[in-house]
Amino acid sequence: MEILEATPKMVEEQMEFTDEKQSHPLQRIYNHILPPSRLDFGSDYYVFRKGIKPMWEDDNNAKGGRWLISVDRTKRSARLDAFWIELLVALIGEQFEDSEHICGIVVNCRHKGDKISVWTRDAEKDDINLRLRMQLKKLLDIPDSEQLLYVVHKVAAVRSGSMMKPHLSIPRQLGNESSSQMDFVLKTPNNKMEIFEETPKMVEEQMEFTAEKQPHPLQKSFTMWYLRGDRTREWLDCLKQLIAFKTVEGFWAIYNRILPPSRLDFGSDYYVFRKGIKPMWEDENNEAGGRWIISVDRTKRSVRLDAFWIELLIALIGEQFEDSEHICGIVVNCRHKGDKISVWTRDAEKDDINLRLGMQLKKLLDIPDSEQLLYVVHKVAAVRSGSMMKPHLSIPRQRGSDSFLE
């Protein structure tokens, strides 16, 4: 294969095709070059859309950033080439949901540890960039114990290593409030968020915006609630409204200033509901409804609980579900016997909508068929519990049942 450095021609011009032999151009190129693991340290590969140069100063990259995937030296042989080919196939096959947002991919081979990066066009498109990292995480089967960082090209150009502050991080950096993708400062003393229990105000009222840095509004506003269980008090007395939000930036300002579910005391709950809906089945928006219940086994708590919660939060506030207006809110219950996350819907009789939602939840959270999702009616759950509570729907359906329905 000829390499033409000045003006790269299409490899297809050097290939012969027949009806019997229609090999893929990527395969022909890939088979003629060394895999990343066999490159000298200090070497890089770049695969970018034609017309885009692999440098941040290019017009297509100037406003962008990149997701960084670190490959530990101890896992180099198993991961580096596998990750690279997976990303190559996904890139050229336009397999990502927002593929037009991706400029290219890079692999940097270094003695201290290799890095693969996915370059995107706009660092301010947090919803798209976060959606992309979830697809990367799933595609490469990256565990929650390993962090993906998103850095802005212009920041990386003047800082490096420990000095380079990430714009996004998943899972978020514990104790680092500035890991929010919109590093906004609150107007309140010491950058602390005020909590309004009686009438929750919008967090945006505490945030500083500039002409250059304007918030991205959500379609709907939401309120966050918190409950710390106390058997000596009534349930309603333990429930507290925390704060409301109506923008992407407002959401992250809250999320980065509260404990993740895995660090709450057992008996505690978080509730995020559409503004104006109380997190109780007696509310007029909930009383005819029910909820999908996602059980988190104690043995998988460290891997699943926080990951499931943030996935559902982003999907909820981003209106990513097909019937999003049918959803009232989501809840996480932290319990010693096993945590539960639930998605509350308005009408338990809308079986087609509820089943469609259940299937979307299963896909979003990558829940295997061996684990069952149950849908219970609020009014039934209010008078029965545990094994006495018969589900209205289940995915996969329960054995011995002729349908998904009761």
RAGI-V832874 format. One record per residue. RES is the residue in one small letter. SS is DSSP state (~ for helix, > for strand, _ for the rest). PHI is phi as a letter, one per 40 degrees, with the letter a starting at -180 (999 if undefined). Layout:
res: (RES | RES)
ss: (SS | SS)
phi: (PHI | PHI)
//
This chain:
res: (m | e | i | l | e | a | t | p | k | m | v | e | e | q | m | e | f | t | d | e | k | q | s | h | p | l | q | r | i | y | n | h | i | l | p | p | s | r | l | d | f | g | s | d | y | y | v | f | r | k | g | i | k | p | m | w | e | d | d | n | n | a | k | g | g | r | w | l | i | s | v | d | r | t | k | r | s | a | r | l | d | a | f | w | i | e | l | l | v | a | l | i | g | e | q | f | e | d | s | e | h | i | c | g | i | v | v | n | c | r | h | k | g | d | k | i | s | v | w | t | r | d | a | e | k | d | d | i | n | l | r | l | r | m | q | l | k | k | l | l | d | i | p | d | s | e | q | l | l | y | v | v | h | k | v | a | a | v | r | s | g | s | m | m | k | p | h | l | s | i | p | r | q | l | g | n | e | s | s | s | q | m | d | f | v | l | k | t | p | n | n | k | m | e | i | f | e | e | t | p | k | m | v | e | e | q | m | e | f | t | a | e | k | q | p | h | p | l | q | k | s | f | t | m | w | y | l | r | g | d | r | t | r | e | w | l | d | c | l | k | q | l | i | a | f | k | t | v | e | g | f | w | a | i | y | n | r | i | l | p | p | s | r | l | d | f | g | s | d | y | y | v | f | r | k | g | i | k | p | m | w | e | d | e | n | n | e | a | g | g | r | w | i | i | s | v | d | r | t | k | r | s | v | r | l | d | a | f | w | i | e | l | l | i | a | l | i | g | e | q | f | e | d | s | e | h | i | c | g | i | v | v | n | c | r | h | k | g | d | k | i | s | v | w | t | r | d | a | e | k | d | d | i | n | l | r | l | g | m | q | l | k | k | l | l | d | i | p | d | s | e | q | l | l | y | v | v | h | k | v | a | a | v | r | s | g | s | m | m | k | p | h | l | s | i | p | r | q | r | g | s | d | s | f | l | e)
ss: (_ | _ | _ | _ | _ | _ | _ | _ | _ | _ | ~ | ~ | ~ | ~ | _ | _ | _ | _ | _ | _ | _ | _ | _ | _ | ~ | ~ | ~ | ~ | ~ | ~ | _ | _ | _ | _ | _ | ~ | ~ | ~ | _ | _ | _ | _ | _ | > | > | > | > | > | _ | _ | _ | _ | _ | _ | _ | _ | _ | _ | _ | _ | _ | _ | _ | _ | > | > | > | > | > | > | > | _ | ~ | ~ | ~ | ~ | ~ | ~ | ~ | ~ | ~ | ~ | ~ | ~ | ~ | ~ | ~ | ~ | ~ | ~ | ~ | ~ | _ | _ | _ | _ | _ | _ | ~ | ~ | ~ | > | > | > | > | > | > | > | _ | _ | _ | _ | _ | > | > | > | > | > | > | > | _ | _ | _ | _ | _ | ~ | ~ | ~ | ~ | ~ | ~ | ~ | ~ | ~ | ~ | ~ | ~ | ~ | ~ | _ | _ | _ | _ | _ | _ | _ | _ | > | > | > | > | > | ~ | ~ | ~ | ~ | ~ | ~ | _ | _ | ~ | ~ | ~ | _ | _ | _ | _ | > | > | > | _ | _ | _ | _ | _ | _ | ~ | ~ | ~ | _ | _ | _ | _ | _ | _ | > | _ | _ | ~ | ~ | ~ | _ | _ | _ | _ | _ | _ | _ | _ | _ | _ | > | ~ | ~ | ~ | ~ | > | _ | _ | _ | _ | _ | _ | _ | _ | _ | > | > | > | > | > | > | > | > | > | > | > | > | _ | _ | _ | _ | _ | _ | ~ | ~ | ~ | ~ | > | > | > | > | > | > | > | > | > | ~ | ~ | ~ | ~ | ~ | ~ | ~ | ~ | _ | _ | _ | _ | _ | ~ | ~ | ~ | _ | _ | _ | _ | > | > | > | > | > | > | > | _ | _ | _ | _ | _ | _ | _ | _ | _ | _ | _ | _ | _ | _ | _ | > | > | > | > | > | > | > | _ | ~ | ~ | ~ | ~ | ~ | ~ | ~ | ~ | ~ | ~ | ~ | ~ | ~ | ~ | ~ | ~ | ~ | ~ | ~ | ~ | _ | _ | _ | _ | _ | _ | ~ | ~ | ~ | > | > | > | > | > | > | > | _ | _ | _ | _ | _ | > | > | > | > | > | > | > | _ | _ | _ | _ | _ | ~ | ~ | ~ | ~ | ~ | ~ | ~ | ~ | ~ | ~ | ~ | ~ | ~ | ~ | _ | _ | _ | _ | _ | _ | _ | _ | > | > | > | > | > | ~ | ~ | ~ | ~ | ~ | ~ | _ | _ | ~ | ~ | ~ | _ | _ | _ | _ | > | > | > | _ | _ | _ | _ | _ | _ | _ | _ | _ | _ | _)
phi: (999 | c | b | b | c | c | b | c | c | c | c | d | c | b | b | b | b | b | c | c | b | b | c | c | d | d | c | c | c | d | c | b | b | c | c | d | c | b | c | c | c | g | c | b | b | b | b | b | d | d | g | b | c | c | a | c | c | d | d | c | b | d | c | c | a | a | c | b | b | c | b | c | d | c | b | d | c | c | b | d | c | c | c | c | c | d | c | d | c | c | c | c | c | f | c | c | d | b | c | c | c | c | c | i | b | b | b | b | c | b | c | c | i | c | b | b | b | b | c | b | c | b | c | c | c | c | c | c | c | c | c | c | c | c | c | c | c | c | d | c | f | c | c | c | c | b | c | b | b | b | b | c | d | c | c | c | c | b | b | a | f | c | c | c | c | c | c | b | a | b | c | c | c | c | g | b | c | c | c | d | c | b | c | c | b | c | c | c | d | f | g | c | c | c | b | b | c | c | b | c | c | c | c | c | c | c | b | b | b | b | c | c | b | c | c | b | c | c | c | b | c | b | b | b | b | a | b | b | c | a | c | c | b | c | d | c | c | c | c | b | c | c | a | b | a | b | b | d | c | c | d | c | c | c | d | c | b | b | c | c | d | c | b | c | c | c | g | c | b | b | b | b | b | d | d | h | b | c | c | a | c | c | d | c | c | b | c | c | b | a | a | c | b | b | c | b | c | d | c | b | d | c | c | b | d | c | c | c | c | c | c | c | d | c | c | c | c | c | f | c | c | d | b | c | c | c | c | c | i | b | b | b | b | c | b | c | c | i | c | b | b | b | b | c | b | c | b | c | c | c | c | c | c | c | c | c | c | d | c | c | c | d | c | d | c | f | c | c | c | c | b | c | b | b | b | b | c | d | c | c | c | c | b | b | a | f | c | c | c | c | c | c | b | a | b | c | c | c | c | g | b | c | a | c | c | c)
//
